[in-house]
Amino acid sequence: MIHRILIGAAALNLMAGASLAQSSELSPASMGDIECLAVMAVITATAEDGSALQMAAVSGTMYYLGRLDGNGQSTDWRPVFTAYLQSPDIDKTLEPHHERCRQELAEKGATLRLFGLMITTKAAAAD
């Protein structure tokens, strides 16, 4: 499964000079986002094409990439992410992060549903 992702990364030329030393310079929050980005990438790559699981993982990928891009660091995340995926025993490394990432996305999903309800309620009151 990781092999499939790495092939895609190489095809997109994401391998340029990545080093794991870069990941040691990251804040704990950014490292957590890299971990969840990797979890989402694995799910996206291994889920059935077009399935609800794959679409949810794509959404999660965009969420974590947006967090990384919006955190104020001027870091090229692609080589950092690729280096992380190349670390030894990556499958075992990612395993403990699945539940944390799922919980973070569930909390954000609940917030989005609340926003949707507030907008719908306000629109109905305006009619």
N, C-alpha and C positions, 0 to 999 in steps of 0.2 A: 504494500500500500504506500509506504513512504517512497519506495522506488519510483512509483508512478508520478508522485508529486515532484520529486527531484528531476525527473526527465522533463516535466513541464517547465520547471524553473530554468533548466539549462536551455530549453528551447526559447524561452523568453529573455535569455541572456541576463539572468539574475545572479549569476555566479561571480561577478566581477569583484575579485579581491576580498571576499568575505572572510572574516575571521571570528572565532569565538571570543577573542579578546574584546571585540566590540560589545558583546552582550554583557561582559562583566562591568562595563562602564554605564550600563543602563540603570535607571531608577527601578525600584521594586515594582512600581505600577506599570512601567513600560515592559518590564520582563514578563509580568503577568499577562499583559496584552499580547505579547509575542507568543506565550504559551497557548493562550486561547485561540489566537490566529492559527497556530499550527493544528490545534484540535479541530477547528472548523475546516481547515484545508484537507485534513485526513478524511473527515466525514464527507465533504464535498466530493473528493476523489473516489471514495469507495461506495457511496450510496448509489442506488439505481438512478440512472439518468432521468431527470424530470420528476423524480419522486418528491413528496412533501418534505422528507428528511433532507434531501439535497438542496431544495429551495430554502429551507430554514438555515442550513449550514452556510449557504451563499450569503444570506442576510446577516448571519453572525460574522462571517468573514468581513463584510463591508462595515459592520459595527466596530469591530476591533481595529481594522485598518483606519477607520475614521478617528478612533480614539488616539491611535499612535500619531497620525498626521496632525491632530489638533492639540497635542500636548505641549507645544511650544519648543520642542527640540527640533533642530534642523538636521535630522538624521535621515539618511537614505535607508529605509527599513528593509528594502529588498535583499541586500547582501546579509544583513543581520538575520533576517528570517531564514534565508537559505542556509547560512552557517548553523543556525539552531537545528534545522531539519537534518543536517549532516552529522550532528553529534552522535556519539556511540549510544546504542540502545535507545534510540529515540522513541520507539513504541512503548517501552517501559517508562521512559521519562514523561511521556504525555499522559499515561494512564491516570495518575492522581489528579490531573487538572480537569478531566472531563466533568466531574460533578460541580466543581467551582464555576467553570465557564457556563455550564447549563443553568446554574442558579443565578448567575449575573444576568444572563439573557432573559431568564424568566422574570426577574425583577424589572428589567427595562420594558419587557412586553406588558407587564401589569401597568406600568406607568403610562405607556402609550395607549392602552385600553382606557385608562382613566381620562387622559387628554381627549380621546375620541368621544367619550361619554359627555364630557364637559362641553365640547364643541357642538355635539348633537343637541344637547339640552338647551344651550344658548340659541342655536338656530331655530329650534322648535318654539322657544319663547318669543323670538323675534317675529314669527309668522302671525 
